[in-house]
Amino acid sequence: MQAEAGETVGFSVLGSIMVVRAGAELHLGTRQQRLVLALLLARAGAPVSVTELVDLLWDEQAPASAVNVVHRHIGELRRLLEPGLPTRATGRHLVRELASYRLRADEQSLDLLKFRSLSRLASRALHDGDPESALRHSLAGLRLWRGRCAAGLEPASRRHPAFLAVEAERAQAVREAADAAERCGRLGAVLSPLRQAAEQHPLDESLQSRLLLALAADGRQAEAVEMYRLVRRRLAEELGVDPGEELREAYDRLLHQRTQPGRAESPAALPRPAQLPPGLPAFSGRDALLADARAALARPGGPRLLAIDGMPGVGKSALAVHLAHEFAAGYPDGQLYVDLRGYGREPVMSPAEALRGFLGSLGVSQEGIPAELHAQAGLYRSRLAGRRVLVVLDNCRDAEQVRHLLPGTPDCLVIVTSRSRLSTLQTAAGAHPLPVGLPGVDDARAMLLGMLGAGRGAADPAAVDAVVAGCGRLPLALAVVAARAASLPPTPLAQIATELAREPESLDGFDGDDPQTGLRAVFSWSYQALSAPAARLFRLLPAHPGPDVSIAGAAALAGVAPRVARALLGELSRAHLVSEDLPGRYRTHGLLLAYATELGEETDSPAERAAAQLRCLQFHRAVR
């Protein structure tokens, strides 16, 4: 397939380098070739000399063929980005200027330029006295980062001046975001990017001081004190200096918020964390689940643990946060929240890591936290004894991950969410299950209208219904489409609905600005947790005709014994990638089937897929 001039190409360098052309991510070749592209991206349209590229590729003496190798890498990149275009064609992304090369891009095609544009808007808003706008632009820019600049190309990406300069821009953006957040009284909003920046720049006192204040604002005073001690020791050991005025002033502000030394802490003096994230402003469509939770907690001796589970994208976290805000007034000693990262791009959080965070928020100094997990859990439960605290354990992998995080007192309430069915919590901890299914058509319509605005939806109710159908009533899909519609106000909703209907077996219409929140990424986290045989069966499911599949049909499809198929379907069901609507009949959501189709085309050979279809046809002929 030949590319035409002007074909959409997207470049990413804020993290691992990535190029997407015509909706498909490109394989960028060898490490040297990726380094060449990374430097061109980091320079963001400025020319890069061949000499500099040679120096980048060879740490020591470059070979005599070095210049030819650079030209060959450039040629390969051109063929990747714009296959079929003549070398001197107009509209090329990679152009040669004398002894240099330059990559043409703008803020729509290169994340670094988009980040710089948002940073400029944030700086201007902060200068003009509008910290809310400054914070909004800053956070939007920082969300574009997926890791260190040109991650995966170390050590060059950690020492070359071009990449270091981009990292310095990120650090400055974090400082300005923290300044804007402090003026808004929302320092907790920048805690995550501050942590990352402070870790990457451990001797930068301006970043460390802002992190200290953000930790204190988030109720983590003990962690902030420990952080100050570590920074002070690091400055002394590595630079031979004491903390400067800015860091000392931040520490003084922290100390004035703490209980005076030597005074016993009464329950009233203990920290009252308030860690709940904001709820969705347009939350709707879950009246039956809300009523179920209220009734369960209102019963005398009722459960103090709600276990929410459901398929990816169905709105489990939104429900948990909404319930937590509703019940928070009944738990005046505070609210603890943690994303356990059970499913996602980051490593799964260990119970010990979660406990250290909770204990710090409850006023325990880091040096006072024991090293052994059971001792940490005992201290945590002791700290909660006699107090009414609400705990939200979001996105957990399994019951074992949260076992040590459950309070020992019936006065506390715990809300757990997971993509896995948490039956162990029901039997061992008396949890009340809240399985979250797809909303009904009316509820899905209400969700979409809440996100679109009633005015736009009322203008074309048929288009609203078409979008709901195209999204399969999945809340995350509705949210992605609503965000897309909001970013394209002149585009009629009917046009968006038509695009969804045109390719009902594709996920291309559900890619948001942030690839990590698109349906592919969210589905992938559940898929990657499967065993290899279950993953293979999931990829083969689109080959099965009809709305659902039996155990025998799945066995034929995968070419395995029925008892094996039963176990594999059980694994898929526990992960909510299939649902057992009728006994022995398993159904897969349409968007999950679309994702399975993509995986099958990428992973399995045409011969394997054809063999599965043949086994399936032979099975159905035999049972007629």
Secondary structure by P-SEA (a helix, b strand, c coil): cccccccbbbbbccccbbbbccccccccccaaaaaaaaaaaaaccccccaaaaaaaacccccccaaaaaaaaaaaaaaaaaccccccccccccccccccbbbbbbcccccaaaaaaaaaaaaaaaaaaccaaaaaaaaaaaaaaccccccccccccccccaaaaaaaaaaaaaaaaaaaaaaaacccccaaaaaaaaaaaccccaaaaaaaaaaaaaacaaaaaaaaaaaaaaaaaaaccccccaaaaaaaaaaaaacccccccccccccccccccccccccccccaaaaaaaaaaaaccccccbbbbbbcccccaaaaaaaaaaaaccccccbbbbbccccccccccccaaaaaaaaaaaaccccccccccaaaaaaaaaaaaccbbbbbbbccccccccccccccccccbbbbbbccccaaaaaaaccccccccccccaaaaaaaaaaaacaaaaaacaaaaaaaaaaacccaaaaaaaaaaaaacccccaaaaaaaaaaccccccccccccccccaaaaaaaaaaaccaaaaaaaaaccccccccccaaaaaaaacccaaaaaaaaaaaaaacccccccccbbbbcaaaaaaaaaaaaacccaaaaaaaaaaaaaaaaaac
